[in-house]
Amino acid sequence: MTNPLSKSEPRSASLNAVVAPSPSKPAKRILMITSELESFARTGGLGDAVEGLARALAAQGADVVIVTPRYGVTKMPATGAWWNDAVPAHIGWFPYDERWLGVYETALTPHAPGAKSVRVCLLDDGQLFDRKGIYGDATGEFGDNPRRFAALSRGALSVADRIWGGVGAGGGPDVIHAHDWHTALAVLYARLTMGPKWAAIPTVFTIHNLAFQGVLSPFELPRLALPQDAFTGDVLENFGSVNLLKGAVSLADRAITVSRSYAREIMTAEYGYGLDGFLRERASKVVGIENGIDVASFDPSLDKALPASYDVASFLAARGVNKKALLAEAGLTAGDDAPLFCAVTRLSEQKGIDILLEVIPALADRGARVFLVGQGDPALEKALVAVAQRYPGRVAVRIAFD
């Protein structure tokens, strides 16, 4: 089959042409691609981590652009503007697979004095993104997620090309930083389908959660504009299927995990989800860097959401006031010095909720209070609601993303 994109986007003649470059200068122009961003739309910690990292890099003088979809659930900012022209996203090798995406640009205001703001570009495609969910809705996961996130990945590269000028001759990003399998295609497109200048741009791929890998049928390769010769055990093939996360790790210059311990864990059979051997072979490029905390956003001395703000000198006095308010909000009875256990999390076995369920009765029988907030596995949600009904006033559960 002839690739109709070949005139504008020549693919490398062979995978051997993909070379991991060594940047000779500090990265100043950083393109970040993510399916979630804390201030706009998120389901968990991915959005927090990306936004915090982008702010930190901008505070160090980097020119950071984040590209993420405009979902139906996206919190649209009060300030921003639509670009006059849409950007192309070639997500397949058929004429109807060329999408044109609207771009709404806004910014994350800096927290640190004198720091740069972070440019945020929301990609708009009503058919693909304008839904009441990021990855799925009440009926389940969206079946076309690979195409949706292919549009995000390819559209993000077009945004970078538009913002920083043509790649080569000093244009384009200095680094492409993709997050989780949803943006793995950005690494694959840059390295395999967009020519040698794009292939030479250093790429970083962060694994936030290895459990989700973007596993597809090999028949999806042409629909995602991926070359057939990338379907090998060294790149995309894994147990007979296409594995997008594996391909991104294979072709990226560095693969980052969210902690040093997680970098070790994913190389074990227990936590490697079928990729442990592949990752061990590439251990030299896998780097664990702890997720940080945004000390400007999470400053209890300034947090107006707290009934009593506090700092290191006043936290003991404020602690009782805040605990009493939380107990009242959760519908839990106050107990003299009763310990309060809280968790706000995705409700899944991966987070240990099944283990927590086993010990909640023992905690409640000993007089403790337990409060959980989250959404996730329907069976775990049902079990948590049942244990809360068994211990009214001592156990409370709120099934919500809040």
Helices and strands as residue ranges (DSSP letters): G 15-17, E 29-33, H 45-59, E 63-69, E 81-82, E 87-90, G 95-97, E 98-108, E 118-124, H 126-129, E 136-137, E 140-141, H 145-164, E 175-179, G 181-183, H 184-192, H 196-199, E 203-207, E 215-216, G 218-220, G 222-224, G 228-230, E 237-238, E 241-243, H 244-251, E 254-257, H 260-265, H 276-281, G 283-285, E 286-288, H 315-330, E 340-344, G 349-351, H 353-365, E 369-374, H 378-390, E 395-399
